[in-house]
């Protein structure tokens, strides 16, 4: 009898506790007439259905919302994205951190707007963990904005779609004062790691032409584990324990380019594998595809192997989505790059080339903090305090480096004046776990949890 009761109440219990996945949530659908709106317009909004997640506990913040925002895809076709806006306790309406999480998947139900909610699926665990990276931003009083930059088609590693979505999310946030109290002239910093760096880097590079009015708001961009060449990422991860990344890259590009998808489909005898690539978020794709050979060896998924990148259509598409090849796109805002020399996902050669391209083009300020002893995953943690230090300095109106500066350190824990940011991370992490309020100048022991459980 007990089992019957549990069986009957389980769906009700799940409905109360778990957020609705984007694939079945009507909020994500474009409303009638959306094409007539201007990019960056807020088409509709709501409070986040569930609290923002801190992993096993909800974050204690003042408020959080989801906006449905008018954007467009790589070809200029109108689409919509969802962006999440988080207001800390005692927020500063003049400061926004646009934090692009590393979704790194090609599935709608992996979107940050879903993954950042308490109770989201365990397959989004990697995204959930990033709340610990953004928590110090909230503790400083900055609004945090996090867009679903891959768009409704889940176009992982597609540069133009991602960068435009980031910029349109910022535009929407700056228009949201009546909802969020954010000032229209608020200053904005962009930050992203891994897939989030790809979106942030493209946003910075596209901004001068695509969103020139944001020049008065943007103070800079921090880019960690910087992905600038998608082919290099596939090469680095295929036939390794990280082969799930290679799968997700191919799936994400195929979601945006039907001709790319058709070429892949016609090049495999293992269509059952290819057709399931988009069924996974980052965490479970790692598990599913450990050691998978998509382009390597005798038993590979795609018959042409690496020669598939010699196909003229494929070659053009991957180059169109590699920032390292876009020498005509130069950021006009200060740039901070932090990257591990031992990066297994985005080999450091291409971020260095991108840095040099921007230097050769006369970029006004770019700083490259190279970490000798860390790879892609460890640098996401070790390099975060350096990025936070750089961001705090920009919000504090301290001048960035003049011109180009590339410094190699044993570890980015040696970054100048980083010790206070390391402490900020420990403090914010403890506050998250203890469900203390995130924000400046508050009595932590007197604060009630703002929860949508």
Buried (B, 14 or more C-beta within 10 A) or exposed (E): EEEEEEEEEEEEEEEEEBBBBBEEBEBBEBEEEBEEBEBBBBBEBEEBBBBBBBBEBBBBBBBBBBBBBBBBBBEEEBBBBBBBBBBBBEBBBBBBBBBBBBBBBBBBBBBBBBBBBBBBBEBBBBBBBBBBBBBBBBBBBBBBBBBBBBBBBBBBBBBBBBBBBBBBBBBBBBBBEEBBEBBEEBBBBBBBBBBBBBBBBBBBBBBBEBBEEBEEBBBBBBBBBBBBBBBBBBBBBBBBEBBBBBBBBBBBBBBBBEEBBEBBEEBBEEEEBBEEBBBBBBBBBBEBBEEBBBBBEEEBBBEBBBEBBEBEEBEEBBBBBBBBBBEEBBBBBBBBBBBBBBBBBBBBEBBBBBBBBBBEEEBBBBBBBBBEBBBBBBBBBBBBBBBBBBBBBBBEEEEBBEEBBBEEBEBBBEBEEBEEBBEBBEBBBEBBEEBBBBBBEBEBEEBEBBBBE
